[in-house]
Amino acid sequence: MRKTTLAALVSLLALGFVDGIVARAEDPAPAAKPKGHQFYNPDTVETLSGEVTRVAKVAHKRRRGYGVQLMLKTDKELVLVRLGPGWYVERQKVKIQPKDTIQVKGSRLTLGGKPTIVAAEVHKGEKVLRLRDDSGAPLWRKSHTT
């Protein structure tokens, strides 16, 4: 009985592995990647100012933990601003809250049909929350190596 259970488990794992390979092979070719890092394109960097209407923790789909994002109301639009992983954002001295007036520098893109800014810097008064370098490389990755 033990051999049968083990064989069934191995078969299921192999089938799942093959399904994953087939699913990836069936996906259409990805669009050209931006010049910077995933979800950050240095060619689309802009600076926006406005009032924070909401700060949220959003669970990652493929890994543990969560990301921090906010909604920014400018004179022209309501835009989602992605900051970074919670463990990094929450360790910084600059704390962003609803009703704060901030300035965000980041890469504009459209995610899920909605305007989104992937933030590199957030200015709150004289304080600056630094999230990415000029190429879009996340500063939290550098903090793991230092």
KEVO-549706 format. One record per residue (C-alpha): residue number from 1; x, y negated, z negated. Coordinates in nm, 3 decimals. Layout:
REM KEVO-549706
[NUM, [X, Y, Z]],
...
***
This chain:
REM KEVO-549706
[1, [0.000, 0.000, 0.000]],
[2, [0.284, -0.236, -0.080]],
[3, [0.440, -0.190, 0.267]],
[4, [0.103, -0.258, 0.433]],
[5, [0.054, -0.581, 0.238]],
[6, [0.408, -0.695, 0.316]],
[7, [0.367, -0.611, 0.685]],
[8, [0.037, -0.800, 0.699]],
[9, [0.197, -1.104, 0.531]],
[10, [0.493, -1.102, 0.770]],
[11, [0.253, -1.074, 1.067]],
[12, [0.047, -1.369, 0.947]],
[13, [0.356, -1.582, 0.892]],
[14, [0.490, -1.495, 1.237]],
[15, [0.154, -1.572, 1.397]],
[16, [0.144, -1.911, 1.221]],
[17, [0.497, -1.986, 1.337]],
[18, [0.411, -1.897, 1.699]],
[19, [0.090, -2.104, 1.681]],
[20, [0.298, -2.404, 1.570]],
[21, [0.536, -2.361, 1.862]],
[22, [0.248, -2.327, 2.109]],
[23, [0.069, -2.630, 1.965]],
[24, [0.385, -2.841, 2.004]],
[25, [0.441, -2.715, 2.356]],
[26, [0.086, -2.810, 2.454]],
[27, [0.118, -3.167, 2.325]],
[28, [0.159, -3.422, 2.601]],
[29, [0.500, -3.583, 2.635]],
[30, [0.541, -3.859, 2.377]],
[31, [0.543, -4.219, 2.495]],
[32, [0.879, -4.387, 2.520]],
[33, [1.015, -4.449, 2.173]],
[34, [1.077, -4.807, 2.067]],
[35, [1.439, -4.921, 2.050]],
[36, [1.437, -4.931, 1.669]],
[37, [1.322, -4.674, 1.420]],
[38, [0.994, -4.483, 1.428]],
[39, [0.704, -4.729, 1.416]],
[40, [0.938, -5.029, 1.431]],
[41, [1.032, -5.210, 1.749]],
[42, [1.274, -5.504, 1.714]],
[43, [1.131, -5.647, 2.038]],
[44, [0.791, -5.707, 1.873]],
[45, [0.908, -5.875, 1.551]],
[46, [0.704, -6.175, 1.439]],
[47, [0.632, -6.367, 1.122]],
[48, [0.281, -6.408, 0.978]],
[49, [0.151, -6.601, 0.679]],
[50, [-0.168, -6.553, 0.489]],
[51, [-0.347, -6.425, 0.183]],
[52, [-0.333, -6.067, 0.062]],
[53, [-0.687, -5.929, 0.042]],
[54, [-0.600, -5.575, -0.067]],
[55, [-0.303, -5.362, -0.171]],
[56, [-0.342, -4.986, -0.133]],
[57, [-0.157, -4.661, -0.194]],
[58, [-0.199, -4.425, 0.100]],
[59, [-0.111, -4.056, 0.076]],
[60, [0.135, -3.922, 0.333]],
[61, [-0.010, -3.659, 0.564]],
[62, [0.305, -3.449, 0.594]],
[63, [0.501, -3.510, 0.278]],
[64, [0.460, -3.571, -0.090]],
[65, [0.410, -3.915, -0.232]],
[66, [0.239, -4.218, -0.087]],
[67, [0.303, -4.534, 0.105]],
[68, [0.208, -4.888, 0.008]],
[69, [0.023, -5.111, 0.250]],
[70, [-0.175, -5.430, 0.230]],
[71, [-0.430, -5.627, 0.426]],
[72, [-0.324, -5.979, 0.520]],
[73, [-0.576, -6.244, 0.617]],
[74, [-0.418, -6.503, 0.843]],
[75, [-0.583, -6.801, 1.013]],
[76, [-0.645, -6.583, 1.319]],
[77, [-0.693, -6.223, 1.205]],
[78, [-0.702, -5.956, 0.941]],
[79, [-0.396, -5.734, 0.986]],
[80, [-0.271, -5.419, 0.814]],
[81, [0.085, -5.449, 0.680]],
[82, [0.278, -5.129, 0.609]],
[83, [0.543, -5.185, 0.342]],
[84, [0.708, -4.851, 0.264]],
[85, [0.707, -4.555, 0.026]],
[86, [0.559, -4.621, -0.316]],
[87, [0.867, -4.503, -0.506]],
[88, [1.076, -4.771, -0.328]],
[89, [0.828, -5.060, -0.317]],
[90, [0.731, -5.024, -0.682]],
[91, [1.095, -5.035, -0.800]],
[92, [1.152, -5.378, -0.644]],
[93, [1.132, -5.702, -0.842]],
[94, [0.882, -5.864, -0.606]],
[95, [0.527, -5.749, -0.683]],
[96, [0.253, -5.819, -0.426]],
[97, [-0.106, -5.851, -0.552]],
[98, [-0.442, -5.944, -0.398]],
[99, [-0.487, -6.322, -0.359]],
[100, [-0.109, -6.376, -0.324]],
[101, [-0.005, -6.607, -0.042]],
[102, [0.283, -6.442, 0.143]],
[103, [0.486, -6.455, 0.462]],
[104, [0.561, -6.125, 0.638]],
[105, [0.831, -6.062, 0.897]],
[106, [0.789, -5.735, 1.082]],
[107, [0.721, -5.540, 1.399]],
[108, [0.371, -5.567, 1.548]],
[109, [0.210, -5.258, 1.691]],
[110, [-0.131, -5.101, 1.723]],
[111, [-0.207, -4.795, 1.512]],
[112, [-0.546, -4.630, 1.536]],
[113, [-0.664, -4.918, 1.753]],
[114, [-0.591, -5.174, 1.481]],
[115, [-0.325, -5.446, 1.466]],
[116, [-0.047, -5.343, 1.230]],
[117, [0.274, -5.500, 1.109]],
[118, [0.555, -5.274, 0.988]],
[119, [0.719, -5.508, 0.740]],
[120, [1.090, -5.581, 0.724]],
[121, [1.060, -5.864, 0.470]],
[122, [0.786, -6.011, 0.257]],
[123, [0.835, -6.361, 0.113]],
[124, [0.636, -6.454, -0.197]],
[125, [0.734, -6.804, -0.299]],
[126, [1.111, -6.801, -0.342]],
[127, [1.127, -6.422, -0.384]],
[128, [1.194, -6.180, -0.099]],
[129, [1.097, -5.815, -0.081]],
[130, [1.342, -5.655, 0.164]],
[131, [1.225, -5.334, 0.329]],
[132, [1.415, -5.287, 0.657]],
[133, [1.725, -5.421, 0.827]],
[134, [1.717, -5.610, 1.160]],
[135, [1.715, -5.287, 1.364]],
[136, [1.422, -5.152, 1.162]],
[137, [1.624, -4.904, 0.955]],
[138, [1.447, -4.850, 0.621]],
[139, [1.646, -4.979, 0.325]],
[140, [1.509, -4.697, 0.108]],
[141, [1.708, -4.448, 0.314]],
[142, [2.025, -4.642, 0.238]],
[143, [1.937, -4.648, -0.131]],
[144, [1.952, -4.267, -0.136]],
[145, [2.312, -4.268, -0.018]],
[146, [2.447, -4.542, -0.242]],
***
